[in-house]
Amino acid sequence: MDNAYANLNLKKEMFRKNMFYKLFFLPVYGSYPQFLKKNYLQVYFSGLSQEIGYETESVLNREYTRGNKIALKITGTEEENLFNKNRTKGEANLLYKLNKETGEVFSITGYLSTFEKNTEYKIDFQLYEQ
């Protein structure tokens, strides 16, 4: 990462493909009319050397969690394209917990999946504040 920070303009592609960067800086802050927002998420699967798109729905929990956190659930289905038409689609299933006072990310857990030649590729993701 130090090399990337040395010249950000030359490393934009690295950040675009980085799973941590993509999920940590996902634009989750904003308005949620009726506690719901539809969106689009695109994630790079390094094992397949391609980006996978998901039509997502973000649902803001109406109550704080037991740990007094703001919970945001992001779920979705892989976007249909010419290569996966009439085949099983992958899923996005992520849970963001934000600090109630500061709004900072406390944790991100969940998974993203896709299918290639009837084989499931799944990325489990867990990030916690220490």
C-alpha positions as CSV (number, residue, x, y, z in Angstrom):
1,M,0.0,0.0,0.0
2,D,2.9,2.4,0.7
3,N,3.9,2.2,-3.0
4,A,0.3,3.0,-4.0
5,Y,0.2,6.1,-1.8
6,A,3.5,7.3,-3.3
7,N,1.8,8.1,-6.6
8,L,-2.0,7.7,-6.5
9,N,-2.6,8.6,-10.1
10,L,-0.6,5.6,-11.3
11,K,-2.3,3.3,-8.9
12,K,-6.0,4.0,-9.4
13,E,-6.5,0.6,-11.0
14,M,-5.1,-1.1,-7.9
15,F,-7.6,0.8,-5.7
16,R,-10.5,0.0,-8.1
17,K,-9.7,-3.8,-7.8
18,N,-9.0,-3.8,-4.0
19,M,-11.8,-5.4,-2.1
20,F,-11.1,-3.6,1.2
21,Y,-11.0,-0.2,-0.5
22,K,-14.2,-0.9,-2.4
23,L,-16.2,-2.0,0.6
24,F,-14.8,0.3,3.2
25,F,-15.3,3.4,1.0
26,L,-18.7,2.3,-0.4
27,P,-21.0,5.3,-0.4
28,V,-23.2,4.2,2.5
29,Y,-23.7,7.7,3.9
30,G,-26.8,9.5,2.5
31,S,-30.5,9.5,2.7
32,Y,-32.6,6.3,2.8
33,P,-36.2,7.2,1.9
34,Q,-38.5,4.7,3.7
35,F,-35.2,3.2,5.1
36,L,-34.5,1.7,1.7
37,K,-32.3,2.6,-1.3
38,K,-31.6,0.7,-4.5
39,N,-28.1,0.9,-5.9
40,Y,-25.4,-0.9,-8.0
41,L,-22.2,-2.5,-6.7
42,Q,-19.4,-3.6,-8.9
43,V,-16.6,-5.8,-7.3
44,Y,-13.5,-7.3,-8.9
45,F,-13.0,-11.0,-8.5
46,S,-9.3,-11.6,-8.8
47,G,-9.7,-15.4,-9.2
48,L,-11.7,-14.7,-12.4
49,S,-9.9,-11.5,-13.4
50,Q,-13.2,-9.7,-13.9
51,E,-15.6,-7.3,-12.3
52,I,-19.0,-8.6,-11.3
53,G,-22.0,-6.2,-11.0
54,Y,-24.9,-6.5,-8.5
55,E,-28.2,-4.8,-8.4
56,T,-28.5,-4.1,-4.7
57,E,-31.0,-3.0,-2.1
58,S,-29.7,-1.2,1.0
59,V,-32.0,-1.4,4.0
60,L,-31.4,0.8,7.1
61,N,-32.5,-0.9,10.3
62,R,-35.1,1.2,12.1
63,E,-33.7,0.4,15.5
64,Y,-30.1,0.4,16.9
65,T,-28.5,-3.0,17.4
66,R,-28.0,-4.5,20.9
67,G,-24.5,-3.0,20.8
68,N,-26.0,0.4,20.0
69,K,-24.9,0.5,16.4
70,I,-26.6,1.6,13.2
71,A,-27.2,-1.4,11.0
72,L,-27.3,-1.3,7.2
73,K,-28.0,-4.5,5.3
74,I,-27.0,-4.6,1.6
75,T,-28.3,-7.5,-0.5
76,G,-28.5,-8.1,-4.2
77,T,-28.3,-10.4,-7.1
78,E,-25.7,-10.5,-9.8
79,E,-26.5,-8.5,-12.9
80,E,-27.5,-10.5,-15.9
81,N,-25.3,-10.2,-18.9
82,L,-24.6,-12.1,-22.2
83,F,-22.3,-14.6,-20.4
84,N,-24.6,-15.6,-17.5
85,K,-28.0,-15.4,-19.1
86,N,-30.2,-18.4,-18.1
87,R,-27.6,-19.5,-15.5
88,T,-27.4,-19.3,-11.7
89,K,-26.6,-15.8,-10.5
90,G,-24.3,-14.8,-7.6
91,E,-25.4,-12.8,-4.6
92,A,-24.2,-9.9,-2.5
93,N,-25.0,-10.1,1.2
94,L,-23.3,-7.5,3.4
95,L,-24.0,-6.1,6.9
96,Y,-22.5,-2.7,7.8
97,K,-22.6,-1.6,11.4
98,L,-21.8,2.1,12.1
99,N,-21.0,3.9,15.3
100,K,-24.1,5.7,16.5
101,E,-22.2,8.8,17.7
102,T,-19.6,9.2,15.0
103,G,-21.1,7.4,12.0
104,E,-17.8,5.6,11.4
105,V,-17.7,2.1,10.2
106,F,-17.6,-0.3,13.1
107,S,-17.8,-3.6,11.1
108,I,-18.5,-5.0,7.7
109,T,-19.4,-8.7,7.4
110,G,-20.9,-10.8,4.6
111,Y,-20.1,-12.3,1.3
112,L,-20.2,-11.8,-2.5
113,S,-20.5,-14.7,-4.9
114,T,-20.7,-15.4,-8.6
115,F,-20.8,-18.5,-10.8
116,E,-18.4,-19.4,-13.7
117,K,-18.9,-22.6,-15.6
118,N,-21.2,-24.0,-12.8
119,T,-18.5,-23.3,-10.2
120,E,-19.3,-20.9,-7.4
121,Y,-16.7,-18.3,-6.5
122,K,-17.4,-16.7,-3.1
123,I,-15.6,-14.0,-1.2
124,D,-16.3,-13.9,2.6
125,F,-15.5,-10.5,4.0
126,Q,-15.0,-9.6,7.7
127,L,-13.8,-6.2,8.9
128,Y,-14.0,-5.2,12.6
129,E,-12.9,-2.1,14.5
130,Q,-10.4,-2.9,17.2
